[in-house]
Amino acid sequence: MINYLKNLYKLDEFAEDGIYTVPHSNDEPKIRIRDLSEYCKNNNIQPNELSQEEYAKFIVPNPK
C-alpha cells in the first residue's frame, strides 16, 4: 500500500488538477473532461449522476 501511495504522489506531479484519463480509440467520442469536472464540482454532483442531456454538453463533435 505504501508503494501505491508513493506512485500516486509521483503521478500527481504530472497532473496539476488531479484529472487522469485513459487513451481512447478513434471510435469513441472525445469528452471535455476538465469542463465536465468543473461543472460537477460547481453543481455538487458526481459525473455518474449527470443526465444524458447534461453529459452531451461535454462531447466534442467529430470533424467530418
Residue frames relative to the residue before (quaternion, step in Angstrom):
aa qw qx qy qz dx dy dz
M 1.0000 0.0000 0.0000 0.0000 0.00 0.00 0.00
I 0.6321 0.5391 -0.3331 0.4460 3.59 1.00 -0.78
N 0.6503 0.5046 -0.3191 0.4697 3.61 0.95 -0.82
Y 0.6115 0.5527 -0.3367 0.4551 3.57 1.05 -0.78
L 0.6821 0.4801 -0.2839 0.4729 3.58 0.89 -0.92
K 0.6200 0.5319 -0.3443 0.4627 3.59 1.01 -0.72
N 0.6617 0.4968 -0.3037 0.4724 3.57 0.97 -0.84
L 0.6195 0.5335 -0.3454 0.4607 3.60 1.05 -0.68
Y 0.6399 0.5180 -0.3273 0.4638 3.58 0.98 -0.79
K 0.6332 0.5147 -0.3300 0.4746 3.59 1.02 -0.77
L 0.6538 0.5175 -0.3039 0.4609 3.56 0.98 -0.87
D 0.6056 0.5757 -0.3440 0.4283 3.59 1.06 -0.72
E 0.6012 0.5780 -0.3567 0.4210 3.57 1.10 -0.62
F 0.7002 0.4717 -0.2643 0.4662 3.60 1.12 -0.61
A 0.7670 0.2579 -0.1489 0.5684 3.60 1.15 -0.45
E 0.2876 -0.8171 0.4761 0.1513 3.53 0.03 1.32
D 0.7459 0.3991 -0.2330 0.4798 3.59 0.96 -0.78
G 0.5252 -0.6789 0.3896 0.3341 3.59 1.27 0.08
I 0.5407 0.6022 -0.4150 0.4157 3.59 1.21 0.30
Y 0.0607 -0.7895 0.6107 -0.0056 3.54 -0.78 1.07
T 0.0734 -0.7992 0.5956 0.0351 3.58 -0.98 0.78
V 0.3811 -0.6830 0.5755 0.2390 3.51 -1.32 0.39
P 0.5285 -0.6229 0.4525 0.3575 3.62 -0.89 0.81
H 0.2163 -0.7836 0.5728 0.1048 3.54 -1.06 0.76
S 0.5436 -0.5931 0.4687 0.3648 3.54 -1.28 0.27
N 0.6485 -0.5253 0.3806 0.3982 3.57 -1.26 0.25
D 0.6181 0.5661 -0.3388 0.4275 3.60 1.21 -0.41
E 0.6604 0.5059 -0.3045 0.4639 3.57 1.18 -0.45
P 0.5233 -0.6391 0.4491 0.3405 3.59 -1.03 0.67
K 0.4031 -0.6685 0.5619 0.2738 3.53 -1.21 0.54
I 0.2032 -0.7798 0.5870 0.0773 3.54 -1.03 0.89
R 0.3725 -0.6803 0.5777 0.2545 3.59 -1.02 0.79
I 0.1853 -0.8632 0.4634 0.0758 3.53 0.37 1.36
R 0.6446 0.5110 -0.3402 0.4557 3.61 0.96 -0.70
D 0.6476 0.5020 -0.3170 0.4776 3.57 1.00 -0.79
L 0.6345 0.5274 -0.3196 0.4660 3.57 1.01 -0.84
S 0.6595 0.5134 -0.3012 0.4591 3.56 0.94 -0.91
E 0.6613 0.5015 -0.3045 0.4674 3.58 0.94 -0.89
Y 0.6262 0.5386 -0.3267 0.4594 3.58 1.01 -0.84
C 0.6701 0.4972 -0.2941 0.4661 3.57 0.90 -0.95
K 0.6500 0.5161 -0.3131 0.4616 3.56 0.96 -0.87
N 0.6886 0.4930 -0.2779 0.4534 3.59 0.90 -0.95
N 0.7479 0.3690 -0.1974 0.5152 3.57 1.16 -0.63
N 0.4009 -0.7611 0.4331 0.2691 3.55 1.37 0.21
I 0.5281 0.5810 -0.4378 0.4381 3.55 0.88 1.05
Q 0.4602 -0.6407 0.5369 0.2991 3.54 -1.34 0.30
P 0.6342 -0.5554 0.3660 0.3943 3.63 -1.08 0.59
N 0.6679 0.5040 -0.3152 0.4478 3.61 1.00 -0.69
E 0.6253 0.5304 -0.3343 0.4646 3.59 1.30 -0.09
L 0.4788 0.6789 -0.4328 0.3501 3.60 1.26 -0.06
S 0.4387 -0.6429 0.5502 0.3026 3.54 -1.14 0.64
Q 0.6620 -0.4889 0.3684 0.4325 3.59 -1.23 0.23
E 0.6347 0.5339 -0.3257 0.4539 3.58 1.05 -0.76
E 0.6550 0.4973 -0.3105 0.4767 3.59 0.97 -0.85
Y 0.6635 0.5185 -0.3004 0.4480 3.57 0.89 -0.96
A 0.6351 0.5615 -0.3250 0.4193 3.57 1.00 -0.85
K 0.5663 0.6125 -0.3789 0.4006 3.61 1.14 -0.51
F 0.7393 0.4299 -0.2095 0.4740 3.58 1.14 -0.60
I 0.5109 0.6231 -0.4275 0.4098 3.59 1.27 0.13
V 0.3177 -0.7383 0.5680 0.1771 3.55 -0.87 1.00
P 0.4188 -0.7173 0.4897 0.2650 3.61 -0.65 1.05
N 0.4356 -0.6796 0.5250 0.2698 3.58 -1.04 0.81
P 0.4106 -0.6908 0.5268 0.2767 3.60 -0.85 0.89
K 0.1803 -0.8044 0.5585 0.0928 3.58 -0.92 0.84
